[in-house]
Amino acid sequence: MMSKLVEEFFVSNEWGRKKSKGLYKTNILRFIEEMGDMEVTEITKHPAYLYAQSQSVKFANKSIRTQIGSVSTFLTWLEQRGIIAETPFSGLKLQSYGKKTKNYIPFEQDELARLFAQEMKSDERLILSVLVTTGMRLDEVCLLNWSQFKEQDGIRYFDLRDSDPVSYTHLTLPTIYSV
């Protein structure tokens, strides 16, 4: 059964980031909950397609690919240990599942000028500045902490290698600014 091998998978792997481990665990356990605790030697491609279809209402295509990719990584680990003969989730055709990626129109220079000309608190301006200059999503910016902001040889950057969302002080952006 998948559930009996999942914990061994998480213990035996070296995870560079706690966030990555948590994401894989969430995705694999969600798959097991949705599709049932299958015998690993009997898994085929078909459950992946059924799962992708069931998630299509809630998630974007990229998210579905990530979720199934987590399960695929687990199955590859099983293959490498001789528990299954071949990873059944390789070569899946998932492009038609889930919501399509939306391409947003970037701000024009005058829109940015008007946006930043508005009166706002310094922490809100900082969040907005990080959003505009990095391409991070709001939830990613709000999970940052000062220890991740670094500078080396005059280059400023965010070091996300040891991110642990549980320990962060979450910031909120209380006001929605309009252009």
C-alpha positions as CSV (number, residue, x, y, z in Angstrom):
1,M,0.0,0.0,0.0
2,M,1.2,3.5,-0.8
3,S,0.6,4.8,2.7
4,K,2.9,2.2,4.3
5,L,5.9,3.3,2.1
6,V,5.3,7.1,2.1
7,E,6.9,7.7,5.6
8,E,10.0,5.6,4.6
9,F,10.2,7.8,1.5
10,F,10.3,11.0,3.5
11,V,12.7,9.6,6.1
12,S,15.2,8.2,3.6
13,N,15.4,11.2,1.3
14,E,17.5,14.3,2.0
15,W,15.4,17.3,1.7
16,G,17.2,20.6,1.0
17,R,14.2,22.7,2.1
18,K,11.5,21.9,4.6
19,K,9.0,23.6,2.4
20,S,9.8,21.1,-0.5
21,K,9.3,18.2,1.8
22,G,6.0,19.6,3.1
23,L,4.8,20.2,-0.5
24,Y,5.6,16.7,-1.6
25,K,4.0,15.2,1.5
26,T,0.8,17.3,1.0
27,N,0.6,16.3,-2.7
28,I,1.2,12.6,-2.1
29,L,-1.3,12.3,0.8
30,R,-3.9,14.3,-1.2
31,F,-3.5,11.8,-4.1
32,I,-3.9,8.9,-1.7
33,E,-6.9,10.4,-0.1
34,E,-8.6,11.2,-3.4
35,M,-7.6,8.0,-5.3
36,G,-7.4,5.5,-2.4
37,D,-4.5,3.7,-0.8
38,M,-3.5,1.6,-3.8
39,E,-1.1,-1.3,-3.8
40,V,2.0,0.2,-5.4
41,T,2.6,-2.8,-7.7
42,E,-0.8,-2.3,-9.2
43,I,-0.6,1.4,-10.0
44,T,-1.0,2.4,-13.7
45,K,-1.2,5.6,-15.6
46,H,-5.0,5.7,-15.4
47,P,-5.3,6.9,-11.8
48,A,-3.0,9.9,-12.7
49,Y,-5.5,10.9,-15.4
50,L,-8.5,10.4,-13.1
51,Y,-6.8,12.5,-10.4
52,A,-5.9,15.2,-12.9
53,Q,-9.5,15.3,-14.1
54,S,-10.8,15.5,-10.5
55,Q,-8.5,18.4,-9.7
56,S,-9.2,20.3,-12.9
57,V,-12.1,22.2,-11.3
58,K,-10.0,23.6,-8.5
59,F,-6.4,23.9,-9.8
60,A,-4.4,25.3,-12.7
61,N,-2.6,23.0,-15.0
62,K,0.8,23.8,-13.5
63,S,-0.5,22.9,-10.0
64,I,-1.9,19.6,-11.2
65,R,1.4,18.8,-12.9
66,T,3.2,19.6,-9.6
67,Q,0.9,17.4,-7.6
68,I,1.2,14.5,-9.9
69,G,5.0,15.1,-10.2
70,S,5.3,14.6,-6.5
71,V,3.6,11.2,-6.7
72,S,5.8,10.4,-9.7
73,T,8.9,11.2,-7.7
74,F,7.7,8.8,-5.0
75,L,7.0,6.1,-7.6
76,T,10.5,6.7,-9.1
77,W,11.9,6.1,-5.5
78,L,10.0,2.9,-5.4
79,E,11.4,1.8,-8.8
80,Q,14.9,2.6,-7.7
81,R,14.5,0.3,-4.8
82,G,13.1,-2.6,-6.9
83,I,9.6,-2.3,-5.2
84,I,7.9,-1.6,-8.6
85,A,9.3,-2.6,-12.0
86,E,8.7,0.8,-13.7
87,T,7.4,4.2,-12.8
88,P,3.9,4.3,-14.2
89,F,3.6,8.1,-14.2
90,S,6.3,8.9,-16.6
91,G,5.3,10.3,-20.0
92,L,1.8,11.4,-18.9
93,K,0.0,13.9,-21.2
94,L,-1.4,16.4,-18.8
95,Q,-1.6,19.6,-20.9
96,S,-5.4,19.5,-21.2
97,Y,-6.2,19.3,-17.5
98,G,-6.8,22.2,-15.2
99,K,-7.1,25.9,-15.7
100,K,-4.8,27.5,-18.3
101,T,-2.1,29.9,-17.2
102,K,-3.2,33.5,-17.3
103,N,-0.8,36.0,-18.7
104,Y,-1.1,39.3,-17.0
105,I,-0.5,42.7,-18.6
106,P,2.4,44.4,-17.0
107,F,2.1,47.9,-15.5
108,E,2.9,50.8,-17.7
109,Q,5.5,53.4,-16.4
110,D,2.8,55.9,-15.6
111,E,0.7,53.3,-13.8
112,L,3.6,52.4,-11.6
113,A,4.3,56.1,-10.9
114,R,0.7,56.6,-9.8
115,L,0.7,53.5,-7.8
116,F,3.9,54.4,-5.8
117,A,2.8,58.1,-5.5
118,Q,-0.1,57.0,-3.3
119,E,0.2,57.4,0.5
120,M,0.9,54.1,2.2
121,K,2.7,52.7,5.2
122,S,6.4,51.8,4.8
123,D,5.8,48.1,5.2
124,E,3.1,48.1,2.6
125,R,5.4,50.1,0.2
126,L,8.1,47.5,0.9
127,I,5.8,44.6,0.1
128,L,4.6,46.4,-3.1
129,S,8.2,47.1,-4.1
130,V,9.2,43.4,-3.7
131,L,6.1,42.3,-5.7
132,V,6.9,44.7,-8.6
133,T,10.7,44.0,-8.7
134,T,10.9,40.3,-8.1
135,G,7.7,38.7,-9.7
136,M,7.0,37.0,-6.4
137,R,3.3,36.3,-5.5
138,L,1.8,38.1,-2.6
139,D,1.7,35.0,-0.4
140,E,5.4,34.4,-1.1
141,V,6.3,38.0,-0.1
142,C,4.2,37.8,3.0
143,L,6.1,34.7,4.1
144,L,9.5,36.4,3.9
145,N,11.5,37.3,7.0
146,W,14.4,39.7,7.4
147,S,16.9,36.9,7.8
148,Q,16.3,35.9,4.2
149,F,17.2,39.3,2.8
150,K,21.0,39.2,2.1
151,E,23.6,41.4,0.4
152,Q,26.9,40.2,-1.1
153,D,29.3,42.2,-3.1
154,G,26.7,44.9,-3.5
155,I,24.1,42.5,-4.8
156,R,20.8,42.3,-2.8
157,Y,18.9,39.0,-2.9
158,F,16.5,36.8,-1.0
159,D,17.9,33.5,0.3
160,L,15.0,31.0,0.3
161,R,17.0,27.8,0.9
162,D,16.0,27.3,4.5
163,S,12.5,28.7,4.4
164,D,10.2,27.3,7.0
165,P,6.7,28.9,6.7
166,V,5.6,27.7,10.1
167,S,8.2,30.0,11.9
168,Y,7.4,33.2,9.9
169,T,5.6,36.2,11.2
170,H,3.0,36.7,8.6
171,L,2.5,40.3,7.2
172,T,-0.8,41.4,5.8
173,L,-1.5,44.0,3.2
174,P,-4.7,45.5,4.7
175,T,-5.4,48.0,1.9
176,I,-5.9,47.3,-1.7
177,Y,-4.2,50.0,-3.7
178,S,-5.6,51.0,-7.1
179,V,-4.0,52.5,-10.1
